[in-house]
């Protein structure tokens, strides 16, 4: 599938999705959020006898729809770009491809100023590069759980944060000058996240989030509720 066709599929797939940032405050049983996300993450990937610093960037779309008053289901995806430091097979290369995932987001407690939530997500990412003498493919799956709180600082500003726990498993496949298949991983670990969410108009939001733990990095998102 071409990347253009993949993004086209994202636009017409069933409306189940995770919005970027925290859930929007909404008492309606049915609610749809559409988000544009720009994400950057850094992590050391374990290749067995070596660990290579890996940078991953996403440009993606996210949709969200409530399954009930307290549970939201999600689907998201888009472009992915990866670079590495120290790995001779990927030296000087930027691998590109796609990411896609599913999520579940639930509300534990909610009041006018504060709410508690949990989130579960699963993401698959695949990137590659084909040259005259070498082809490299890296793919991995990442699962993560979150537990956090949202506090309304003012009518338009919300602060949120909490803890996370996740792991990553994948594979690198190289053919050409170097031929090998190598398992890659990031051991299960805990982390944290912090973010600010700004309500720009009755149904528009923009926000920024920083993360640590399984990956280190952040995200900027633009979100609209329908």
N, C-alpha and C positions, 0 to 999 in steps of 0.2 A: 504494500500500500504506500502511495506517495504521501509526503507530509501534507500537501494541500488537500488530498482526499481525506486524510486523517482528521484535519481540523474541520473539514466540511461535515464529517460524520459526527463530530462533537456538537455541532450546531443543531443537528436534527435528532440526536438520540433522545430517549425518554427523559423527561425532566425530573431527575433525581440528583441532588447535588449538595456539596458542601460549599458554603460561602467562605471567602477569605475572612480572616479575623473572627470575632465573636458573632453569635447569632444576633440579628436585629431585634429590638424590643417590639413585639407585635402580638396582640391578643387574638388575631385571626387564626382560625384552624388551618386554613390553606394560605400559604405565602410562598412566593418564589423570589429568589435572589440570583442575580447574575453578576459575576465578578471578573475583572481583568487583573491578573497577578504577575508580578515580577519578583522572582525569588533567587537568592544566591546562597549557597551552602558550601562549607569546606569540612573535610573529614579525612583522617588517615585510613586508607583501605588496606586490610591485611591480605597479603598474597602468600601467606605461609611463612617463608623465610625473610620476607621484606614487607614493609609498610610504606605506601606511597601517598603523599598528600594529594588529595583529589578535590578539585573545584567543580561544582555543578551549578548551572544556571538554568532557570525555567522562565519561559514566557507562556502563560497559559490562561485558559478559561475555566471558570467554576460555576456550576449551577447548584441550586439548593431548593428542595421542596419539603415541606412538613409532612410527615407521615401521621402525626397526631399533635396534640397541643404541646407535648414535651419531648417528642422525638423527631429528628430531622435526618433524612437520608441524603447521601451525596455522591456526586460523580464529577470528576475533573480531569483535565489533561491539556496537552499542548507540546510545544517544542522543548527540547533539552539539549544542553551543550556541556561538554566535559573536557577539562584539561588536567594533566597530572605532572607532578614534579618527581624526577628521579627514575621513572620507569622508562627503560631504553626503547621499548616497543612503541610508546606513545610520545616520545620526546619531540617537542616542537609541533605537536598536532593539537587541533581542536576537533574532537569527535562530536557529531551532532546526530540527533534523532528525536525521540518523543518520550513523554511520560504520560501515564494514565492511572487513575485510582478511584477507589470507592471509600465512603466514610459513613459513620453513624455519629450523630451529635445529640446528646440528651441533656435536659435541664433537670437538676436535682432539687434546687430550691430557687424561688424567684420572688423578689419584692420590688418596690418602686425604685430603689437605689442600688440593691445588690442582688446578684444571682450566682449560683454555683452550677457548674456544668462538667460533663465528661465528654470525651471524643475518642473514637477509634477509627484508624484509617489504614489502608493498605495501598501501596503505590508500586507500580512496575515501571522501570525506565530502561530504555535500550538506545545506545548510541554507537556509531561506527565511523570508520574512515577507510577509504579505499585509495591506495596509491599505485604507482607503477610496479613496485616490487613488494608491497606489504599491505595486507588488509587486517584491520583490528576491529573487533566487536566487543563491547562491554555491556552487559545487562545485569540488572539486579532488582530484587524485590525488597521492599521496606515496609515493616509493620510497626505501628506506634500507638500508644495509649496516652491520653492526656486527662488531667484533672485540674480545674482552674476556677477562678472567680472573676466576675465583672463588677466594677463599681462605677456608677455614674457620677463623674466629678462635677459636671454642670449639665444643663439641658442638652448641650450638643457634644460634649466630650465624655468619652468612656475610657477607663483604664482597665486593663485586664492582664492576668498572669496566672502562673501555676507551674505544675511539674509535669514531666513527661517520662515515658519509658519505652524503648524500642530497640529493634535490631535490624540488621541488613545482611542479606546473603545474595551472592551472584557469581558471575563467571566472566573471564576474559578469554576470548578465542582469537588467536593470531595465526595467519597463514601467509606464506610467501618466503621472504628471507628468513624469518623466524616462524617456526611452526610449533604451537603449543596451545593447550587448554588449561587454564589455571582457575581454581576456585578462589573467590574473593569474599571478604566478609567484614563486618563491623560488629563486634561482640555487643550483646545486650547491655544497655546502660541507661541510667536515669539522666534527666536534664531539667531545664527550666525554660520558660518563655515569658516575655513581657511585651505589651503592646498598647498603643493609643488608637482609638477609633473616633473619627470626627464625622458628625452628622452635618453634611453640607446643605441639604434641603430636606423636605419631609421624607423623601425616599432615596436619597443619595448619601453615600458614605465613602470616606477615604481613610486609610490607616497605614500604620507601620508596625512591624513586629520584629523583635530580635529573639534568637534562640541559641541554646547551648545544649550539650549532651550528645546525642547520636550524631548530630551535625552542629556546626557553628555558623551562624549567618543571620539573614533576615529577609523580610518580604515587604514590598509595598503593594497595596491593592486599592482598586477602585470598584465600588460595589453599588448596585442599584436594586431596590426592592420593587416587586410588582404584585 
